[in-house]
Amino acid sequence: MRRGLIFVLSSCLLAGGGATGACRDTGPAPRRTADIVLPHDGRRVEGTVEPGDTFADLLHRHQVELDDRQPFLDAVEPVFSSRKLRAQHAYSLTLGPDFRVRELTYRIDPDRFLQVLPAVAVAGSDASARFTTEFVSYRREVGMVAIRGDIDRDHPSLVAALERAGEDVGLAVGIAELFGGDVDFYRDLQPGDVVEVVFEQVLRDGTRVGYGDIVAARLTNDGRLLSAFRFQPAAGKAAYYDAAGLSLKRFFLASPLKFEPRVTSGFSYRRLHPVLGIRRPHLGADFGAPRGAPVVAIADATVVSARYTAGGGNTVTLRHAAGYESRYLHLSAFGAGVRPGARVSQGQVIGRVGATGLVTGAHLHYELLRNGRHVNPVAEQKRNPPGAPIRAGDQAAFAARRAELDMRFVSAVPVPAVSTN
């Protein structure tokens, strides 16, 4: 074959045709045939449920064959009623060329989806059932990720620094809760601070659908290094400890607001009241926050009262150990189960920021008492004693786990040398 090709090309060149096409192909003209038409094999549509949608609406919207609609509804409605459909949840519908249903899937939640398929005839089964329904779990995997966020003038908050690193507010809240006994994330962060975190991410078919546990975190703040390592003692639940093996759970949280509170008015014995216009004691701290923001208990406690007061509006009073009592004023609502005598745990939501009582706008007024006397809550919480140390029998295992996690931080990964050749 190769010799024949060389011969034809050489003959053309010798004839003066050159390489530009002067030598014409004198063979028979190609015979034209009709195009091969493949049968239409249906289509697959994807969408999200609209408010008020039912399964019947979805079938109508995508022009499903009328003969399929009622058998489909007979199969799916007793198993998963249209009342359970939620707006913005995803679905997909595969139709054959005759607009008959081949498959419908609906995402129930991050872990499961509903699948509806044409029934396959099986000996002994109900031959009248045209479709089958099944709840299917997504295939989920957990991966480990290490990232770093830098606080600077363009990214002055923890949220902004982690967003630049590709993460979202959920991870920032988790870190803030870890170091909540040591850092006020609104007032204490400054340019030059660095946060590193090693965490689990939950993957579904290779796509991240959520966060798992924070495994380790480090925060460099104003020259001090704070660390958190997740460790499970031999007898007990997993918890977080600092580099010295002390529990990160302090007696108090740094703030009664979950994230980045802003002190708008501090503790004072002669503060000018913004409504009354007179100077009077302000025996607490005011935190600026949007209406509805969650307010949490600063420590484990018993609810003393949850009621409306003339000046304080909706007010919750909690009694803690060691003679402490905390009060939360001007709430728009009380937390679920918050009533006199109820037990609440540290970090539990006990109310929502509001503007009830004698106020000019939405904010949280927060008070702290020790042995019946008001103390400056911001200063008192900065004196938080360290947490309890890890048990002696667990110290060796903790040291090994800490060394392993230390190597997972971004700063521990060696940077490859760059060739200058």
C-alpha positions, 0 to 999 in steps of 0.5 A: 500500500505504501509503494502504491501511494508513493507511485501515484504522488510521483506520477502527479509531480512528474506530470507538472501537477505539483503538490497543489492539486493540479493532478485530479482524481479520475476515479469514479464519483463517490456514491451518495447514500441516505443518512442513517437515522437513529431512533429517539431514545428519550430524554432526561430532565433535571430541576428543583421542586417549586413551592406547592408542587406535587408529584402530579405537577411534575408529571404534567410539567414534563408531559408524561404519558397520561397512561403512566400518571395514575399508576405512578401516583398510586405507587409513590403517594402511599410511600412518600406523600407529595406533602413531603416535597420541599421547595428547592430540593432537586429531582431528575426525570428520565423519559422514554421516546414515548414520554413514559417514565423510566426513572424519577429520583428526588433528593430527600436530604443530604443522605437519601433520595427517593427512586421510582422505576418501572416495575419488573415482573417477578413471580408472585408479585403484584402484576398490577403494580406498574412502578416500584419505589425505593429509598436509596442512600447516597454513597458518602466518603470522608476526606481530610483537608488542611487549610490556612487563613490569614487575617489582614486589612482586606480580610479582617474577620475569621469568616473573610479569611476562611472564605478566601481559603475556599471555605464557608461560615460553617467552618468559621463558627466551629473554630470560634466555638473551639477557642471561644473561651480564650478569644473574642473574635470581634475584638481580639483578631488583628492583621498578622493573625493566622488560623490553620485547621485540619478538618473532615469534609463529607463527600458524595460522589466526589462532591463536598456536601458538608463538614465533618469534625474539626480534627485540629486547629491552631490560631496565632493571635497577637503573638500567642499560639492557641491549639486544639486537638480532638482526642478520645480518652480511653474512657470517655467521649472525644473532646478538644485539648490544647497542646499541654493536654488541658481541656478547651472547655472553660467555665465561661464562653468568651461571649453569649453570642455565637460569633463575632459580637460587637460591644456597643456599650460597656460596664459603667457606673455612670453611663448616659442612658440613650432613652432616659437621657440621664446618667445611671449605672450600666451594670453589664455589656451591650452587644450589637447584633441583628434581630433574631441572632442566637443568644447562648448560655455562657456556662452550664446552668439552671434557669432561674426565670424567663419572663418579661420585665418592664425595662429589660423586656424578655429576660432570661436569668441563669444560675451557674456554679461557683456563685455566678448568675448571668442575665440576658435582656431585650430578647425577641424570643426565648429558647426552646425549653427555657423555663424556670427550673430547666437545666441548660448546657454551655453554648445552648441557645436560650433566646434570640436578640431583640428590642423588647423593653426600654431600648432604641434598637435591637441588641443584647444587654448581658449581665454577670453577677458573682455572689449577688454583686454585679461584675464587669462581664467582659473582664471577668470572662477574660480571667477564665481559668484553664480547663481540666487536664487530661488523665495521667493514663491517657497522656502518652496516647494524647502526646502521640495523637498530637504529634500525628496531627501536628504534621497535618497542618499546612505549615508542616507540609514541606514546600518543594524547591523551585529549579532555577535552571 
